[in-house]
């Protein structure tokens, strides 16, 4: 191990307006070397980042804070602030402790939490989780199924939707980081589960790997309402919403009375200039639908309960988790931007060490 | 009392497409006389209807059942079906028992429940509530504050929105049957309450009779977003939704994190050809908003609890209730249609005997 390094970072060049593009980000190597140790008395931890999570919310964090969506996004997360031009972007990451002035963490520990997109970070213990390496799973899972992504699927499906055995569940972006888990959780609960995704390959995954009962490629359906009605002729009890726009409008027409919609995201709407209006919202009254937006961070107290739930299934191989791992910090911008065009298959992860 | 009568009814002439109009209904007097008594062994009750409630949902019941909104409305209510052309329309009514073959009801009792819009009805006991006349309030209140309307305000505000002292509450259609109660309940809870309505006279009522902290006439506000921001600069914790459309879009932009929206109705959207799209729905994610449609009928088991809550306030005159009473069955169509143009001030009631 070197005693000094020149840290490499992924920097936001400027606030964005439309979709995030690779050119909105740049890779910068620090001109000066940094010592690979923490200041005594600083109570900080120096970590080497191994895996970085690519998540859709990061796109909204690239917008100027007073320009609508980003502004509200910012006030919602206490662990993470909107990105600042000239500074690194940030997100969930898995890291190895290189040096520590915090008695709770020791050199050689593995941790996950929010980190800047860079090779080495000086962080504190707030919101930092120690990884139990005796659980024999890939470390990258702590950006996904064993981290905020997993908690997102768990909280949205169980806490917000209160599923019952036999209910009909529909998941959009179902082959994504969260969707694949919601679908599998729903199957474990004894639900009938249908998913939508944007390619034949993803639809195959849903049917053959994740055990969905039915699935369709939304890009090949001229009429989403008809596709939903074909797959779920009795209607939908639970919709796990990841996309928004036309899909939501069609789902509303297919919801059952007392249906529940966990609004995890509306990725189709984040970066377009004019939002597609949702026209079928009066259905919410007629059918007494509950629709609730949420962020996993609000359910962080449920994280231990989630691990108790998920780890046995993972050990017994009753759950699978598909990751799309890109290597190298310099490929981070492309990996992140690809999310907004559905290029990832499964959880998008960036491996940087 | 006559022994036979020729019953007068308000009949639906045909299914409607756009807004309900007076010409969609007609007053018909039965060609044959009916005896003013029940058949022995029928277990039925013959009632003389005194007051009929005019409610916005009745408009959606005038649409053809397989044409969208009405279809879904129908499957929601077990006590009430969509109206049928050639037959009387129906709704909540207060009646006097004239003759009874049901041991639970006696001649001279007053009851409320769903009745056809006619002078005399033969009904059964299902969903029929006996009125305790020792409670010294106008009988017409059993179409409103002491009936489904009151339960609507109570269930939507307390059960769905879980209000806390000091929270900021916004109510649309605030001078209406439900809105005036929500506003007063919110004040009793120690909330800061703002309402919108469609005339100066209604805004005056909100401020001077119902005790709202602030109010505005939405018809005189070129920018609803600005109006909300002016009245509730810190944002909205609870929105009691009665109108939909542009108001909802503006409210979404002004909601606080973890806000709650009880969707009681979207009267602006029921009878227009093309629904106004709601563009700001992604805010539901950023701000983790819960939005829930409901019908009072789902909370009918809470009715005794509601009466326990509301009666003491009513007796102590800590609650007021404004009704807009029109007399005569022949004026029913105009009274009902007027709802969709905001002509009523307070609860629209039809007095027919």
Interface residues (C-beta under 8 A of the other chain):
Chain A: X60 X69 X72 X73 X75 X76 X244 X248 X257 X258 X263 X264 X265 X266 X269 X270 X274 X275 X276 X277 X278 X279 X280 X281 X282 X283 X284 X285 X286 X287 X288 X289 X290 X291 X292 X293 X294 X295 X298
Chain B: X60 X69 X72 X73 X75 X76 X244 X248 X257 X258 X263 X264 X265 X266 X269 X270 X274 X275 X276 X277 X278 X279 X280 X281 X282 X283 X284 X285 X286 X287 X288 X289 X290 X291 X292 X293 X294 X295 X298
